[in-house]
Amino acid sequence: MLPRQGRSNGRFWVSAVAALLTMALPAKSVVFLSTDDPDFNTTPPTGDLRDSGWQWQGNWRGFGGTVIAPNLFLTAQHVGGAVGDVFVLEGRPYPTLASFADPQSDLMIWKVCG
């Protein structure tokens, strides 16, 4: 959107550049408003919430990947990767065999061996 007449063009361009950088740079964080503890919500729950979904979270190139079927997991395309790279789930390595990019989003489905 172009700035309205009478607004500072300098402020507009700073905002525009900030918005572009925010969209272009990958982020590895989640913000919790209830705490400033960096270890908050970083381990699977126990008790009644055990096996409530954390068991389907694996490691893909230092980022998260979510299992969606026996041989498939989902992650962001911008994380990258290549066939043959390894997805780690519950400490076990699973080499990738193929990838399927969604051209309409930043999602990528990977097929693994195992």
Phi, psi and omega per residue, in radians:
M1 nan 2.366 3.123
L2 -1.390 2.602 3.138
P3 -1.177 2.586 3.082
R4 -1.247 2.695 3.120
Q5 -1.023 2.340 3.138
G6 1.714 -0.253 3.095
R7 -1.503 2.742 -3.120
S8 -1.288 2.142 3.081
N9 -1.136 -0.571 3.116
G10 -1.059 -0.794 3.119
R11 -1.115 -0.672 3.106
F12 -1.066 -0.848 -3.086
W13 -1.175 -0.633 3.065
V14 -1.086 -0.769 3.116
S15 -1.128 -0.723 -3.136
A16 -1.123 -0.782 3.119
V17 -1.125 -0.744 3.115
A18 -1.058 -0.729 3.124
A19 -1.127 -0.747 3.121
L20 -1.120 -0.744 3.113
L21 -1.110 -0.687 3.125
T22 -1.079 -0.677 -3.134
M23 -1.348 -0.508 -3.019
A24 -1.543 -0.497 -3.066
L25 -1.595 2.286 3.112
P26 -1.223 2.600 3.136
A27 -2.112 2.545 3.096
K28 -2.192 1.038 -3.125
S29 -2.718 2.823 3.010
V30 -2.326 2.403 -3.129
V31 -1.824 2.181 3.056
F32 -1.874 2.138 -3.119
L33 -1.315 -0.323 -3.054
S34 -1.475 -0.184 -3.090
T35 -2.723 2.743 3.009
D36 -1.979 0.319 3.117
D37 -1.357 2.035 -3.108
P38 -1.184 -0.271 3.121
D39 -1.677 0.046 3.134
F40 -1.133 2.285 3.051
N41 1.084 0.679 3.120
T42 -1.966 0.025 3.098
T43 -2.253 2.623 -3.136
P44 -1.061 2.554 3.115
P45 -1.266 2.819 3.068
T46 -2.064 -3.117 3.096
G47 1.245 -2.406 -3.088
D48 -1.078 -0.468 -3.102
L49 -1.617 0.047 3.083
R50 -1.001 2.453 -3.132
D51 1.041 0.657 3.138
S52 -1.690 0.227 3.086
G53 2.387 -0.460 -3.134
W54 -1.061 -0.507 -3.106
Q55 -1.143 -0.235 3.139
W56 -1.707 0.113 3.138
Q57 -1.707 2.174 3.120
G58 -2.125 -3.099 -3.112
N59 -1.922 2.155 3.094
W60 -2.221 1.802 3.083
R61 1.017 0.599 -3.140
G62 1.513 0.022 3.125
F63 -2.081 3.077 3.137
G64 -1.477 2.616 2.998
G65 -2.419 2.444 -3.090
T66 -1.978 2.160 3.108
V67 -1.153 2.294 3.140
I68 -2.129 -0.147 3.108
A69 -2.864 2.976 -3.091
P70 -0.932 -0.585 -3.119
N71 -2.165 0.356 -3.091
L72 -2.316 2.526 2.973
F73 -2.398 2.782 -3.059
L74 -2.045 2.404 3.064
T75 -2.653 -3.084 3.133
A76 -1.503 2.433 3.111
Q77 -1.067 -0.664 -3.038
H78 -1.161 -0.205 3.068
V79 -1.228 -0.491 3.120
G80 1.451 -2.877 -3.124
G81 2.201 2.923 -3.135
A82 -2.489 2.710 3.052
V83 -0.995 2.316 -3.077
G84 1.829 -0.397 3.039
D85 -1.128 2.810 -3.000
V86 -1.910 2.301 2.990
F87 -1.720 2.296 -3.109
V88 -1.931 2.165 3.123
L89 -2.258 2.157 -3.117
E90 0.894 0.688 3.090
G91 1.411 -0.037 -3.135
R92 -1.807 2.344 3.140
P93 -1.472 2.414 3.083
Y94 -2.260 1.876 3.120
P95 -1.158 2.485 3.121
T96 -1.443 2.539 -3.126
L97 -1.940 -0.508 -3.092
A98 -2.819 2.825 3.064
S99 -2.365 2.665 -3.106
F100 -2.371 1.874 -3.105
A101 -1.515 2.466 3.012
D102 -1.598 1.969 -3.090
P103 -1.194 -0.239 -3.113
Q104 -1.690 -0.031 -3.096
S105 -2.619 -3.018 3.101
D106 -1.723 0.425 -3.098
L107 -1.722 2.547 3.106
M108 -2.379 2.312 3.036
I109 -1.814 2.313 3.113
W110 -2.017 2.421 3.041
K111 -1.740 2.353 -3.116
V112 -2.048 2.794 3.050
C113 -1.590 2.104 3.110
G114 2.170 nan nan
